[in-house]
Amino acid sequence: MKYITTFFWSLIFGQVIGYIASALSSSKDNYSLMFFISIFFAFAAIIFTKLATPKQVNKTAK
């Protein structure tokens, strides 16, 4: 479920950031490019959290 939420919010934020960036640069909106960049950053965020989360060590086992 958290992966679906990550993809959902990355798409929302990607579209908003792409819209603002295209408005600031006075260029045409390219929604498909914004979509693929958002998906890329969603995968990067998921991979980063998997790698950055420390593994739990079982201290009771010998």
Rosetta constraint file for C-alpha pairs under 8 A:
AtomPair CA 1 CA 5 HARMONIC 6.38 0.50
AtomPair CA 2 CA 6 HARMONIC 6.08 0.50
AtomPair CA 3 CA 7 HARMONIC 6.20 0.50
AtomPair CA 3 CA 46 HARMONIC 7.52 0.50
AtomPair CA 4 CA 8 HARMONIC 6.07 0.50
AtomPair CA 5 CA 9 HARMONIC 6.15 0.50
AtomPair CA 6 CA 10 HARMONIC 5.98 0.50
AtomPair CA 6 CA 42 HARMONIC 6.43 0.50
AtomPair CA 6 CA 46 HARMONIC 7.86 0.50
AtomPair CA 7 CA 11 HARMONIC 6.11 0.50
AtomPair CA 7 CA 39 HARMONIC 6.84 0.50
AtomPair CA 7 CA 42 HARMONIC 5.77 0.50
AtomPair CA 8 CA 12 HARMONIC 6.41 0.50
AtomPair CA 9 CA 13 HARMONIC 6.00 0.50
AtomPair CA 10 CA 14 HARMONIC 5.73 0.50
AtomPair CA 10 CA 38 HARMONIC 5.59 0.50
AtomPair CA 10 CA 39 HARMONIC 7.00 0.50
AtomPair CA 10 CA 41 HARMONIC 7.29 0.50
AtomPair CA 10 CA 42 HARMONIC 5.77 0.50
AtomPair CA 11 CA 15 HARMONIC 6.09 0.50
AtomPair CA 11 CA 35 HARMONIC 6.47 0.50
AtomPair CA 11 CA 38 HARMONIC 5.39 0.50
AtomPair CA 11 CA 39 HARMONIC 6.93 0.50
AtomPair CA 12 CA 16 HARMONIC 6.30 0.50
AtomPair CA 13 CA 17 HARMONIC 5.99 0.50
AtomPair CA 13 CA 38 HARMONIC 7.76 0.50
AtomPair CA 14 CA 18 HARMONIC 5.89 0.50
AtomPair CA 14 CA 34 HARMONIC 6.09 0.50
AtomPair CA 14 CA 35 HARMONIC 6.97 0.50
AtomPair CA 14 CA 37 HARMONIC 7.29 0.50
AtomPair CA 14 CA 38 HARMONIC 4.96 0.50
AtomPair CA 15 CA 19 HARMONIC 5.99 0.50
AtomPair CA 15 CA 31 HARMONIC 7.25 0.50
AtomPair CA 15 CA 34 HARMONIC 5.99 0.50
AtomPair CA 15 CA 35 HARMONIC 7.06 0.50
AtomPair CA 15 CA 38 HARMONIC 7.71 0.50
AtomPair CA 16 CA 20 HARMONIC 6.22 0.50
AtomPair CA 17 CA 21 HARMONIC 6.01 0.50
AtomPair CA 18 CA 22 HARMONIC 6.01 0.50
AtomPair CA 18 CA 29 HARMONIC 7.55 0.50
AtomPair CA 18 CA 31 HARMONIC 7.97 0.50
AtomPair CA 18 CA 34 HARMONIC 5.93 0.50
AtomPair CA 19 CA 23 HARMONIC 6.12 0.50
AtomPair CA 19 CA 29 HARMONIC 6.52 0.50
AtomPair CA 20 CA 24 HARMONIC 6.13 0.50
AtomPair CA 21 CA 25 HARMONIC 6.17 0.50
AtomPair CA 22 CA 26 HARMONIC 5.81 0.50
AtomPair CA 22 CA 27 HARMONIC 5.10 0.50
AtomPair CA 22 CA 28 HARMONIC 6.34 0.50
AtomPair CA 22 CA 29 HARMONIC 5.95 0.50
AtomPair CA 23 CA 27 HARMONIC 6.50 0.50
AtomPair CA 23 CA 28 HARMONIC 7.95 0.50
AtomPair CA 30 CA 34 HARMONIC 6.41 0.50
AtomPair CA 31 CA 35 HARMONIC 6.05 0.50
AtomPair CA 32 CA 36 HARMONIC 6.36 0.50
AtomPair CA 33 CA 37 HARMONIC 6.17 0.50
AtomPair CA 34 CA 38 HARMONIC 6.02 0.50
AtomPair CA 35 CA 39 HARMONIC 6.29 0.50
AtomPair CA 36 CA 40 HARMONIC 6.16 0.50
AtomPair CA 37 CA 41 HARMONIC 6.29 0.50
AtomPair CA 38 CA 42 HARMONIC 6.13 0.50
AtomPair CA 39 CA 43 HARMONIC 6.27 0.50
AtomPair CA 40 CA 44 HARMONIC 6.21 0.50
AtomPair CA 41 CA 45 HARMONIC 6.01 0.50
AtomPair CA 42 CA 46 HARMONIC 6.26 0.50
AtomPair CA 43 CA 47 HARMONIC 6.12 0.50
AtomPair CA 44 CA 48 HARMONIC 5.96 0.50
AtomPair CA 45 CA 49 HARMONIC 6.18 0.50
AtomPair CA 46 CA 50 HARMONIC 6.27 0.50
AtomPair CA 47 CA 51 HARMONIC 6.22 0.50
AtomPair CA 48 CA 52 HARMONIC 5.84 0.50
AtomPair CA 49 CA 53 HARMONIC 5.88 0.50
